[in-house]
Amino acid sequence: MQDNENAVVVYPCSRLAGEIELQGSKNSVLPIMAAALLKKGITVLENCPDIADVHAMAGLLKLCGCRVEYTDHVMRIDASDASNGILDSEYSSKMRASIILMGGCLGRFGRFVMPPPGGCAIGKRPVDFHVHAMRSLGAHVISEEGGIDAEVGTEGLTGCNIRLPFPSVGATQNILIAAMRARGTTKIYNASLEPEIWDLCNYLRKLGADIKGEKTGSITIMPPDKICSDDVRYTIPADRIVAGTILAAVAGCTGNVYIPNVDCDRIKSVMKYLGAHQASYGSGVVLNTDRRKRLECVISTGPFPEFPTDMQSIFLSLMAVSGSFCIMEENVFDTRFNTAYELNKLGADIRIEGKLAYVYGRRQLHGGTVTAGDLRGGAALVLAGLFAAEPVTVRGFEYVQRGYENLPENLCRLGAEITECGIV
């Protein structure tokens, strides 16, 4: 257990209601920050979430030689003098997304060294796809125990055709970024379709790239002769996983919520299980319910547009109080059911068999103390506290802060009661 572990106490909640605008997307901003290394100039990111992973990535960019400033959800990255592609373990061990710096560092500096990456303990996430892709582009890469030592020869990177064995989000992002500094066209087959790929492509277009097919699974990227040196501004879209978390909380507590700044096309696979719908009076999503959502379903996680693995543990909390039998199938990460054992401490009846979780839904959970082991699992335990009959203490809340900006405060704005315990 970490010395700086903190905790929150979540009190039972029977109704959530109100309007709430969401933070920028964690999974969109991190690769765009990494891509900012490509240009010898300034990138300004608006609606940049104030979360631990963003500040860790800022630390990595500073290590690369960037000047980074952050004020009121606006990040200014000046990569004019960036020159270093050798990372240390202080920041890279804290977050999995450090691997996304590989493409930018190889393209800009011709060198990338990274110790084994960190992040949440949600299963095996090998860097093999990244390594194979960079080798295909012409880099010499040594990979041991997840660490990377890579360099580019005097001829630089060369565009090529790359077929991914699995539509990996991170590998697709790394290829796109590296391809910006390659000679010739790069084509990615079986590319990720996730909305975060759309966002990265939109940013790279601002740098001068000609990109086609990011919503088809086959992406073609033609890099510019020279990357744009003018200042670039980009607004980070709302976080679709945070949107799903808020909607799941309302579905479990009852009530109504309006989220005006989320793109419904990004969360359709979540909305359909909750009865949420696109707002008729503008953009965004609405959920209005006077009874706890009764789920009787089998949900399988998968690449977009399928049900997101990041919502799996959050839905386990909702299934646990659905009063019905549900099945969750996890097809992306192999140990992402760890949260189920913490939910069972609160009276849930969840039985794990391989990649399947059989959930025998109760009507309510009881109080107790549970410990988060990863980002989304921590958010799931916070929601479980809302659904319980007595207060629930969630330890390891620092995991939640990696990806959620003020989750307790946002839920309290809708009517919840959550207090911080500080260090425990």
Beta strands, then each sheet from edge to edge (+ up, - down):
strand 1: 6-10
strand 2: 16-19
strand 3: 42-46
strand 4: 67-71
strand 5: 74-78
strand 6: 111-114
strand 7: 139-144
strand 8: 147-152
strand 9: 161-163
strand 10: 186-189
strand 11: 210-212
strand 12: 218-222
strand 13: 232-235
strand 14: 255-259
strand 15: 277-278
strand 16: 285-289
strand 17: 298-300
strand 18: 325-329
strand 19: 350-353
strand 20: 356-360
strand 21: 368-371
strand 22: 392-395
strand 23: 418-423
sheet 1: 21+ 22+ 1- 23+
sheet 2: 2+ 14+ 16- 15+
sheet 3: 4+ 5- 3+ 13+
sheet 4: 6+ 8- 7+
sheet 5: 9+ 10+ 12- 11+
sheet 6: 17+ 18+ 20- 19+
end
